[in-house]
Amino acid sequence: MKPLLFVLEAAHDLADNLLQQAGFDSGEIERRQFPDGESYLRLLTPVKGRDVVLLCSLDRPDTKTLPLLFAADVARTQGARSVGIAAPYLAYMRQDMVFKPGEAVTSVTYSHLLSSHFDWLVTVDPHLHRYPRLDTIYSIPAIAASAVAPIAEWIAKNGERPFLIGPDIESEQWVEKIARLAAAPFTVFHKTRQGDREVRIEGTKVPIPDGATPVIVDDIASSARTMIEAVRMLKEKGAQAPLCIAVHALFAGDAFQELLEAGPAIIVSTNTVVHGSNAIDVSAVIAEAIHRSLAMPLPSQRIGAARYPISPDLDA
């Protein structure tokens, strides 16, 4: 039997395209809230003996995680052969170390939570900064698919003489690969973070060729301060208005409007997170990663130990 895909939270086009490309059956789910705010959830499609895939992008995770876990548990209770999660955006990867005494390393806690309820996990370009791989903290098979190819294809079709720019050193891993696929030059700026919403961007000595279209690519646009400062710096240097591309369009509060006011030529994002800027479909890379996950042997246990990184300037 084909795997069953239940959609909890995702862009409509992503869910529809994923069903078509992956060849899954669509599962029906009923959800509502009781007057006191608690969640009611029921799987209307029988799952006994079938592989179940729950599609849920985990932006704004505090309101999404409990229904997701309820769905996983009821699928397993009803006899699903396996239960996996496709989370186009994976939350709680930012806090990956103890910087101040008493801080919770939420990436570890969240990984334990999901690992204890699922057989495998698929996501897109998670924020891997101090963790080399997802399995550093996840004890289940966890695949990090990449939006590099879909972004490169979009740039090749829409950017005239593109010159790619990574707004900080963390973005270099994506920008270099995208530039290679799009056959375009690139550079990486230097960012100094001075607070949650304050950053300073410094350019490199690599000049932007005359007539080239600057293309700023970043993985996560939350406050969007990094992109805003990069756009402003480029305009101050007399460059063309840049194209701005975000893998994950979180855009908290007025961030999107503030980025628009900075003056980019266009702002686009992948459809990992529902947003009006969605223009790049990543369903194909998610479908491929899900099929790889389903082909793996089922784990013998779901809860495993994970490292709890502590800043070297604190006592362990």
Buried (B, 14 or more C-beta within 10 A) or exposed (E): EEBBBBBBBBBEEBBBBBBEBBEBEBBEBEEEEEEEEEBEBEBEBEBEEBBBBBBBBBBBBEEBBEBBBBBBEBBBEBEBBBBBBBBBBBBBBEBBBBEEEEEEBBBBBBBBBBBBBBBBBBBBBBBBEEBEEBBBBBBBBBBBBBBBBBBBBBBBEBBEEBBBBBBBEBBBBBBBBBBEBBEBBBBBBEBEEEEEBEBEBEBEEEEBEEEBBBBBBBBBBBBBBBBBBBBEBBBEEEBBBBBBBBBBBBBBEEBBEBBBEBEBBBBBBBBBBBBEBBBBBBBBBBBBBBBBBBEBEEBEEBEBEBEEBBEEEEEE
